[in-house]
Amino acid sequence: MESIYNLDYQNSSLENKIVIGFDRISQVFKTLLIEESKHYNLSPIQIQLLIFINYHSENKSTISYLSKEFNLSKPTVSETIKTLEKKKYITKISDKFDTRSYFIQITDLGKSIVQQTEQYVNPLVNIISNISEANKVMLWQSITNIINELNNIQLINSHRTCTNCQFYSQNNNIPYCALLNQVLKIEDIRIDCPEFK
Ligand code: SF4
């Protein structure tokens, strides 16, 4: 099979160029995150875990959940959490039903670090916000379709998407959320919903 990194082959097809475009954009996320981490003496994964814990519920702030979410081994997540605890950015709270387990809670110091570091995505936010509404909706439809396909072949752990949710249904191809009690337009589809079941 021809390589999409071969420039003649890459430039001969739109799908090849789109894949290379995603590759470029994902590099930008990595670069921005690495740059941000240098300012705070944190590793990129430490920043990502702090941001995730800050914005998700307790049951998602456990070693098992985080290791699945970030595709990391449990020992790697445990070590990262230990370091964040030493820095006083998180605390461990014992599970009252199972004393061997705990969930992770962010401290006020951790929250202030999140407020500063989460800005690393702003250059991308600014670019996207300048796209027309119609093009944003088309882009969102393509992105959610790609995420669903990646989820189907288990290359992405996006459990919390509408199409995976028990409140989601389709009537005559029209998506509907029974919890919000509303038809879901393309722009309403979520890929990380706090109400997901
Ligand atoms: S909006 Fe939330 S609750 Fe409704 S279907 Fe989507 S994921 Fe489920």
Boltz pocket constraint, residues with backbone or C-beta under 6 A from the ligand:
constraints:
  - pocket:
      binder: B
      contacts: [[A, 160], [A, 161], [A, 162], [A, 163], [A, 165], [A, 166], [A, 167], [A, 168], [A, 176], [A, 177], [A, 178], [A, 179], [A, 180], [A, 188], [A, 190], [A, 193], [A, 194], [A, 195], [A, 196], [A, 197]]
      max_distance: 6.0
